[in-house]
Amino acid sequence: MIARPLIAACVVVACLAAPALAADAPRGRGPVTQAAMDAATAERGGAGVQILKQLCEVPARRKACTPITATLQRALERAIDRPITWVAHRHVDGPQFWVFAPVEFEAGRATSEYAWWDTGTLGCRGGITYRWERTSGAWVTTTGLGWAACSGSA
């Protein structure tokens, strides 16, 4: 039971640190910008991950998915500081599993989102959504909202 509040607190701290991402602010709206926003949304560095080969409108439920373009896939590989295995579905015995949503751009604002699933004994999963604003030609985060839940107990 202690694991749930602890994970939630970690996610909230990560979201409060979001404005610090401004130093590496992405520009434009193409695949490189989208990959930079997704990489900022996801956890940095560490062990390898498996990433779904599709973008899903609802990443936590893997709903309304379309294939990731080769250009965006290459941009994500350059932007994410981890070994990546591209998968058609989650391998339960594999590393942490990530699903990204398409980045939504609208009138000087954007939204990036992803969901993740752990392989550990607690069966934890979660997600993060960042809101971005365009300032002096660069995208900077304005807010972040994260959630996490675990099916087991510590």
N, C-alpha and C positions, 0 to 999 in steps of 0.2 A: 504494500500500500504506500510506502514511503517513496517508491520509485516514481509514481505518477506526479506528485507535486514537485519532486526534484527535476524531472524532465521538463515539466511545464515551466518551472522557474528558469531553467537553462534556455529554453526557447524564448521567453520574454526578455532575458538579458541579451540574447543574440539580436533580437528585434530592436531593442533600445540602442544597440551599437550601430544600427543601420546607417545613420548619417556619416559615420566614419568612412563609408565607402566612397564618398565624394572625391577623394584624391584620385581614384582610378575611374572617374565618371565616363561611361560610354557616350558616344555621339552617334547621330544618325538613326536609321530605322532598319537597316539590313540585317542579314544573318549574323555578322560579327557583333553588332550591338545586342541582338537578341541573346546570343551566346554569353556575352559579358553580363547581361542582366540575369540570366539563368545561373551563371557561375557565382554571382554575388548572392543570389537567393539560396543556393545550396551550400552545404558545409565545405570549408576549404581544407585541402590537403588530407593526407591519411591513407587508409587502406583503399583498395580497389572497390569499385561499385559496378553494379549492373544497371544499365539504363535502357528503358523501353525504347524501341526503334520508332515510336510514334509520339506525337504531341496529342494530349487529351484535354478537351475543354474542361473536364472535371477529373483532374489527376488522381484524387483520392479514391475515386470509384472506377477509374480507367474507362470513362464514358466519352463518346463522341470523339474518337481518336482518328488521326490521319497520319500517314507516314512522314517521318522527318526527312527533309531534303538532304541530299549528299553534302551540299554547301553548308547547311546548318550543322550537320553531324561533324564535319571537319572543324568548324568554328568552335563547337562545344568541346571537341577533343583538345583544341589549343587553349581554351579558356578554363577548363576544369583541371585542377592540380591533383589528379588521381589517375591511376590506371582504370580504363573503362572497358567493360564488356557490353556490347550492344546485344540486346535480347528481344525476342518476339513475345516472351512472357516471363514472369518472375520464376526464377529457380530458387526454391526454398532453401536448398543447401548451399547457395552461392553467397556472395557478399551482399551488402546493403543494396536494396533495389530502389531506383529513383524513377519517377514519372514527371515530365514537365508539361505545362500548359503552353499553348502559343502565347507569346507576349502580345498583349492588347495595347495598341497605340490609339490615342484620341486627343486631338487638340491640346498639345503640350503636356499631356499626361500619358502614363503607361502603367501596366500592371504585369508583374511576373509572378509565377506560382509554380510550386512543385510539391510532390508528396513523396514520402519515403517509407520503406518497410525494413526493419531489422531482421536478422536471422537468429538473434539470441534467445535465451530461454524465456525471457519476459514477453516475447512477441510484440515488441513496441512498434508503433507506426506514428507518423505525424506529417506535418506539412507547414509550409510558410508561404505567405503572400506578401509581396512588396509593392508599394505604390511609388511611382516615380514622377518627378516633374522636370520639365526641360527648363534649365536655367543657363543663360548665356551659351546656348548651343549644346550643353552637356546634360545628360540625364543624371539626376541625383535622387536618392531615396528620400521620401518624406515620412512614410510610416511602414511598419512591418507588423504582421500579425501571424503568430505561429501557434500550433496546437500539437499535442502528443498524447498518446494513450498506450497503455500496456495491458495485455490480456492476463498476464500472470502476476504474481506478487513476489516481493523480495523477502 
